[in-house]
Amino acid sequence: AQKVTQAQTEISVVEKEDVTLDCVYETRDTTYYLFWYKQPPSGELVFLIRRNSFDEQNEISGRYSWNFQKSTSSFNFTITASQVVDSAVYFCALRGGGGADGLTFGKGTHLIIQP
Amino acid sequence: DSGVTQTPKHLITATGQRVTLRCSPRSGDLSVYWYQQSLDQGLQFLIQYYNGEERAKGNILERFSAQQFPDLHSELNLSSLELGDSALYFCASSTTDSSGNTIYFGEGSWLTVV
């Protein structure tokens, strides 16, 4: 069975601080895919990134960066110089390589950026 | 805007009733997924269709059913509704049924059962 753990239920920081959201996953698949989604207060789920299990290269997109470490089964997400608009619930998700299943989501981290 | 369209956005209905949620996938996407988000269960995968055929099944109740039509839009039917079915229901789509495809979500349909 697959599992995604986001141990941080809620994080509150002051604007312009850097913040890291943790994601730890469990899977027996050798090929798998990891995702991050953002859910703002309006409710929609916004895709942020997809990472393949065979590509451990870290990625940076503007103020966002992701650190994928297979050795520790982690796929952490860092926001640099946080802004109030970053306030949302962030979900980490996993999908096995077999395809016969949907995304397995973590319970999400509620990020609050205070002005 | 993800390109996935869901209707209705909000729905209030009584216990025991039946509702239908509708979804239009992104243009060109052949795979459609349904997810349920509730406070106690979190985000759960319900079912996936690919080009009209059921592809994968998750934690979908027997009271729920779905289908994907030849024009690729999909419907999720929820019957004999219970208070616990109150949730945000998401439709999502991807290009094919490959696990590596990015899955794009719609804005969701808020269902309240009273």
Interface residues (C-beta under 8 A of the other chain):
Chain A: T31 Y32 Y33 F35 Y37 S42 G43 E44 L45 V46 F47 R50 N52 F91 A93 R95 G96 G97 G98 G99 A100 D101 G102 L103 T104 F105 G106 K107 G108
Chain B: S2 Y33 Y35 G42 L43 Q44 F45 L46 Q48 R55 A56 G58 L88 F90 A92 D97 S98 S99 G100 T102 I103 Y104 F105 G106 E107 G108 W110
